[in-house]
């Protein structure tokens, strides 16, 4: 033990940050930072951890945000953080895209989900408890038919940049075919244009999980000769399943979960 | 955005019904929250977004943390947030585990990675720039042979709780077979015990990516009749690949990336 400690001391002295190491090395069998969750950070600390677990899919399927996190989600979505998170992820997508060799035959595509990816339904969710209430299909469909959802700014910028790089846009949404006109109208209103395909759920897709439906549609795209370089979506069910894009980009969404 | 927010406030005051949304929607094509990344939040805002993109794997392969994020990662790791994030994820893992029917034949297993999952190398990384420096295998191996890494508190608690539920523990690490004794000694020092298998990289595994090596080992476990219910790791390469556990749990690690 003493020998080990002196070795550790040598390691400390050799390092450029010995001071901070001294603080953290335990004398006895020990653990790192117990009790952080209850250490006074309260709802903000818990809710930020809950949000991470949602974004990493650790939380698994869930139906409503925790009641104690409503104010947190409000602040996250309407403050700087949601925009910043979206921008950093879009920047990483663009950095990847810039390294792709685009053939120029119209077959190099990027797949985008629609809701909470290209379009933001934040106005609707702000009026409906930020995901703390049970999903109300009737009132959400009323919102969809208004065709007034704004663009997610980082996605609109990425969309335009990808088009400038020569990628073609495929929009793959869980919305139903009956909502095609309203969706197209909303996308144009928000500033999107010139997509190659807008794929909505047809009669035979209704009732399938998003993972199954979207994987099937990606397979059809490959069968049509498209090369799917990137896939951007706010749900893991936009991205998981086979076949996948070369790179998948999970956008933040702490308001709802789709399996 | 400020305009949108004031409209939303009106909306909230007026009614929660979707019909009133008509009044609150922007009149012109609009976007949600432009410019958040440069809106004065500075390094903390950027680094928190960078961290999310790492945890969601949006960042893709990376070698060093951004230089501007060293202080952020220090504070994240040593403050309440790392502990809280780890605890919330461990809680979600336990909630899943409690719903599993354990047969009692010793074949119901949970796979744990070792570094930054069961054991914390935070003392080492605190002395070496929190991942801002190139990885130095020699000095890291010296640290490994000290066998003094503390437990990650949330993982030790989960490990013990899973054993109480009847799960058997399989430890699957990228460490080399030559480090078996030091690793066992460290695990025992940190409070872990009674694992079923500790799997390290053998001669034939050296040079393989972690995804390939760990998937292969999970396949061998299935071939041995084990049922892999859960898999906890701080790298996506601990969790991706086939076969997978029924549920995978990504633990936080903003200090390094392993492909």
Interface residues (C-beta under 8 A of the other chain):
Chain A: X4 X7 X8 X11 X12 X14 X15 X16 X17 X18 X20 X21 X23 X24 X25 X26 X29 X30 X31 X32 X33 X34 X35 X36 X37 X39 X40 X41 X45 X46 X48 X49 X50 X52 X53 X55 X56 X57 X58 X59 X60 X78 X79 X80 X81 X82 X83 X84 X85 X86 X87 X88 X89 X92 X93 X96 X120 X122 X123 X124 X126 X127 X128 X139 X140 X142 X143 X146 X148 X150 X151 X152 X153 X156 X189 X190 X191 X247 X248 X249 X250 X252
Chain B: X4 X5 X7 X8 X11 X12 X16 X17 X18 X19 X21 X22 X24 X25 X26 X29 X30 X31 X32 X33 X34 X35 X36 X37 X39 X40 X41 X45 X46 X48 X49 X50 X52 X53 X55 X56 X57 X58 X59 X60 X74 X78 X79 X80 X81 X82 X83 X84 X85 X86 X87 X88 X89 X92 X93 X96 X120 X122 X123 X124 X126 X127 X128 X129 X139 X142 X143 X146 X147 X148 X150 X151 X152 X153 X156 X189 X190 X191 X247 X248 X249 X250 X252
